[in-house]
């Protein structure tokens, strides 16, 4: 499922789908505009970073919204 909230897209993986794989597949389909993935998972950071996404940790996101 997908919901759009302003400039933030929220995606949900299917129950049988690995969420990290779903996120990587989504990033692969996005146009070459700034894409930011917020995660503390180092493997996922490397995977989406290799696709050109900017990676931020949850602490960075919290610092921006506080």
Secondary structure, DSSP 8 states (H G I E B T S, - for coil): -EEEETTEEEE---TTS-HHHHHHHHHHHS-SS--EEE---HHHHHHHHHTT-EEE-HHHHHHHH-
